[in-house]
Amino acid sequence: MRRGADRILRVLGPVRTGLLALAVLAAGAVPATAQEPAVPDTSRIVAAGGVVTEIVYRLGAGDRLVAADTTSTYPAEADKLPKVGYMRALSAEGILSVRPTIVIGVSEMGPPAVIDQIRAAGIPVEILADEPTPLGIIDKVRRLGVLLGLEDKGEALAREIEAGLEDLARDVAASEGRPRGMFLIGLGNGGPIAAGDGTAGAAIIELAGGRNALEGIDGYKPISVEAAIAAAPDFILMMDGAVERAGGAQAILGLDQIRLTPAGQAGRLIAMDGLGLLGFGPRTPDIARKLFEILHPDTAGN
């Protein structure tokens, strides 16, 4: 088991740490995430982070949600919830107005002054680490299962996600070639903002058997024409909503930073659901599998 896991990790590059932990965890060599005491009252939840909202619904606790942030777009029921602002620019007044018993968010939630206001009002705030790795997904699911008093459902969902990621990792290890991908999160001041190391955009490409074209650059950064041509991406990956806001696929492919790259010359732009791509939650195995099949059509399904 360990030799097989090591072989998969060598293939998947920067996501190797998360996959190694996942493989060992599935083999029973490492105990499950330590369970923490549940907060006494989770009957009225405000969720700050689309992945939090998604997991709460998957655990069957959607009826406890009284509001969510604007990134909470899945499932469809989430759109009907009152919105309390973008997860990094939350409104304390909006949150307190729905009388929550707890606020649950990811590590990017803020600003800190708003979090302090909520806590000063006596409302517990639970912040979940949001690492774009397989183990990061499992940790979020298990922690929310414990927090909501739904440990069994959380464990069942965690094991389902593990199985999907392990199946994908085996197929990636058996596939040939690593297409170079550039994830564009959107346009800034008219130019593209691309995903470097340590980002969810880079991680989803690597999880699906691709290679991030911007290795050696940290975070999301504006990319110049020269840097984009040097990166030589075989494909461009974007959130479908970002493509629409930018004016459509042809507008993206016609950018100076894109049109002279192999991706631009081939017209290869892949647009997928934004929260699915970047959320690193329950749908990640399916989203990464779909991307894998696009990138490796000759090996997908074999």
C-alpha positions in Angstrom: 0.0 0.0 0.0 2.8 2.4 0.9 4.8 1.7 -2.2 1.7 2.3 -4.4 0.9 5.5 -2.6 4.4 6.8 -3.1 4.2 6.0 -6.8 1.0 8.1 -7.1 2.5 10.9 -5.1 5.5 11.2 -7.4 3.1 11.7 -10.3 0.9 14.3 -8.7 3.6 16.8 -7.6 2.4 19.6 -5.2 -0.7 17.7 -4.0 1.5 14.8 -2.9 1.4 15.6 0.8 -2.4 15.6 0.9 -2.6 12.4 -1.1 -0.1 10.6 1.0 -2.0 11.5 4.2 -5.2 10.4 2.4 -3.8 7.1 1.3 -2.3 6.3 4.7 -5.5 7.4 6.4 -7.6 5.1 4.2 -5.3 2.2 5.1 -6.0 2.8 8.8 -2.4 3.6 9.7 -3.3 7.1 11.0 -6.2 7.8 13.4 -9.1 9.9 12.1 -9.0 13.6 12.8 -9.3 14.2 16.5 -12.9 14.9 17.4 -13.6 18.2 19.1 -16.5 18.9 21.5 -19.6 20.1 19.6 -20.8 23.7 20.1 -24.0 23.4 22.2 -26.3 25.2 19.9 -26.0 24.9 16.1 -29.7 25.4 15.4 -29.2 28.7 13.6 -26.1 28.7 11.4 -24.6 31.5 9.3 -22.1 30.1 6.8 -19.2 32.1 5.5 -17.7 30.2 2.6 -19.5 28.2 -0.2 -17.8 25.0 0.8 -19.1 25.3 4.3 -22.7 25.7 3.0 -22.3 22.8 0.6 -21.0 20.4 3.3 -23.8 21.5 5.7 -26.4 20.6 3.1 -24.6 17.3 2.3 -24.8 16.4 6.0 -28.5 16.9 5.9 -28.4 20.0 8.1 -29.5 22.6 5.5 -32.5 23.5 7.6 -30.2 24.9 10.2 -28.8 27.6 7.8 -30.3 31.0 8.4 -27.9 33.0 6.1 -24.8 32.6 4.1 -22.2 34.6 2.2 -22.3 35.4 -1.5 -20.0 32.5 -2.5 -22.6 30.1 -1.3 -24.2 29.2 -4.6 -24.5 25.4 -4.3 -26.8 23.6 -4.0 -29.7 25.6 -5.5 -31.3 26.0 -2.1 -28.3 28.1 -1.0 -29.4 30.9 -3.4 -32.6 31.3 -1.4 -30.7 32.1 1.8 -30.3 35.7 3.0 -26.8 36.9 2.1 -24.5 38.6 4.5 -21.8 39.8 2.1 -18.7 38.3 0.5 -16.9 36.0 2.9 -13.9 38.4 3.1 -16.1 41.5 3.5 -18.9 40.3 5.8 -21.4 42.6 7.5 -21.7 42.2 11.2 -25.1 44.0 11.2 -26.4 41.6 8.5 -25.1 38.5 10.4 -26.5 39.6 13.8 -29.9 40.5 12.2 -30.7 36.9 11.5 -30.0 35.9 15.2 -27.5 33.1 14.6 -26.4 30.7 17.3 -23.1 30.2 15.6 -21.1 31.5 12.6 -19.1 28.9 10.7 -16.6 30.0 8.0 -13.3 29.2 6.3 -10.0 30.8 7.2 -10.4 33.6 4.6 -13.5 35.0 6.3 -13.4 38.5 7.6 -12.5 41.2 8.0 -11.1 40.6 11.5 -12.9 43.5 13.0 -16.3 42.0 12.0 -15.3 38.7 13.5 -14.5 40.5 16.7 -17.8 42.2 16.7 -19.7 39.0 16.3 -17.8 37.3 19.1 -18.3 40.4 21.3 -22.0 40.0 20.8 -21.8 36.5 22.3 -22.0 34.5 19.1 -19.5 31.7 18.7 -17.4 31.8 15.5 -15.9 28.5 14.2 -13.2 28.9 11.6 -12.2 25.9 9.4 -8.8 25.6 7.7 -9.3 25.6 4.0 -6.3 23.9 2.4 -6.7 23.0 -1.2 -5.6 19.4 -0.7 -7.4 16.0 -0.4 -6.7 15.9 3.3 -8.0 19.4 3.7 -11.4 18.3 2.2 -11.6 15.4 4.6 -10.7 17.5 7.6 -13.4 20.0 6.8 -16.1 17.3 6.4 -15.1 15.5 9.6 -14.9 18.7 11.7 -18.3 19.9 10.5 -19.8 16.4 11.2 -18.5 16.6 14.8 -19.5 20.3 15.2 -23.1 19.6 14.1 -23.4 16.4 16.1 -23.6 14.4 12.9 -20.4 12.4 13.3 -21.7 9.3 11.5 -22.8 11.2 8.5 -19.6 13.2 8.4 -17.5 10.0 8.5 -19.6 8.4 5.8 -19.2 11.4 3.5 -15.5 11.6 4.3 -15.0 8.0 3.2 -17.0 8.5 0.1 -14.8 11.5 -0.8 -11.7 9.4 0.0 -12.7 6.6 -2.3 -13.4 9.0 -5.2 -10.0 10.7 -4.8 -8.2 7.4 -4.5 -9.8 6.1 -7.7 -8.8 9.3 -9.5 -5.2 9.1 -8.2 -4.8 5.6 -9.5 -6.1 6.7 -13.0 -3.8 9.7 -13.0 -0.8 7.5 -12.1 -1.6 5.2 -15.0 -2.1 8.1 -17.6 0.5 9.5 -19.9 1.5 13.1 -20.2 0.9 16.1 -18.0 -0.8 18.9 -20.0 0.3 22.3 -18.9 -2.6 24.3 -17.6 -3.0 28.0 -16.6 -5.8 28.8 -14.3 -7.2 32.4 -14.7 -9.3 33.6 -11.9 -10.4 36.6 -13.8 -9.3 39.9 -15.4 -7.7 42.7 -13.3 -7.4 46.1 -14.9 -8.0 44.5 -18.2 -5.4 41.8 -17.9 -5.6 38.2 -16.6 -4.9 37.1 -13.0 -3.3 33.7 -13.0 -2.8 31.0 -10.4 0.6 30.2 -9.1 1.8 27.8 -6.4 -0.2 27.2 -3.3 -3.5 28.1 -4.9 -6.7 26.1 -5.4 -6.5 26.9 -9.1 -3.1 25.2 -9.4 -4.1 22.3 -7.1 -7.2 21.3 -9.1 -5.1 21.2 -12.3 -2.5 18.9 -10.6 -5.2 16.7 -9.0 -6.7 16.1 -12.4 -3.4 15.0 -13.9 -2.2 18.3 -15.3 0.8 20.5 -14.5 0.5 24.0 -13.4 2.2 26.2 -16.1 3.1 28.8 -13.5 5.3 26.8 -11.2 7.6 29.0 -9.1 5.1 31.8 -8.8 3.2 32.1 -5.5 -0.4 33.0 -5.2 -2.6 34.7 -7.8 -0.7 37.2 -9.8 -1.2 39.4 -12.9 0.6 37.8 -15.8 2.4 39.6 -18.5 2.5 38.7 -22.2 6.1 37.6 -21.9 5.4 35.4 -18.8 2.4 33.8 -20.4 4.3 32.9 -23.6 7.1 31.5 -21.5 4.7 29.4 -19.4 3.4 27.9 -22.7 0.1 26.5 -21.3 -1.6 23.8 -23.3 -5.0 24.8 -22.0 -6.6 27.7 -20.0 -8.9 26.8 -17.1 -11.5 29.3 -15.8 -14.6 29.5 -13.7 -17.6 29.6 -16.0 -18.9 32.8 -14.4 -15.5 34.5 -14.9 -15.6 33.7 -18.6 -19.0 35.2 -18.9 -18.0 38.4 -17.0 -14.9 38.7 -19.3 -17.1 38.7 -22.4 -16.9 35.1 -23.4 -14.4 32.5 -24.6 -13.3 34.4 -27.7 -12.5 37.5 -25.6 -10.3 35.4 -23.3 -8.5 33.6 -26.2 -8.0 36.9 -28.0 -6.0 38.5 -25.1 -2.4 39.3 -25.9 -1.4 37.1 -22.9 -3.2 34.1 -24.3 -3.5 34.2 -28.1 0.2 33.4 -28.8 0.3 30.5 -26.3 -0.3 26.9 -27.4 -3.7 27.1 -25.6 -4.6 30.3 -27.5 -3.5 28.9 -30.8 -5.5 25.7 -30.2 -8.5 27.6 -28.8 -8.4 25.4 -25.7 -10.3 27.1 -22.9 -12.0 24.9 -20.3 -14.8 26.6 -18.3 -16.3 24.8 -15.2 -18.3 25.6 -12.1 -16.4 28.0 -10.0 -17.3 26.7 -6.5 -16.7 23.1 -7.8 -13.2 24.0 -9.0 -12.0 26.1 -6.1 -14.1 25.0 -3.2 -12.3 21.7 -2.4 -15.3 20.2 -0.9 -17.6 17.2 -1.5 -17.8 17.7 -5.3 -14.0 17.9 -5.8 -13.6 14.2 -6.8 -16.3 14.6 -9.5 -15.0 17.9 -10.8 -11.4 16.7 -10.9 -12.5 13.5 -12.6 -14.4 15.5 -15.3 -11.3 17.6 -15.8 -9.1 14.5 -16.0 -11.3 13.1 -18.7 -11.0 16.3 -20.7 -7.2 16.3 -20.4 -6.7 12.6 -20.9 -9.5 11.5 -23.3 -7.5 8.4 -24.4 -7.2 7.0 -20.9 -10.4 8.2 -19.2 -12.7 5.4 -18.2 -10.2 2.6 -18.9 
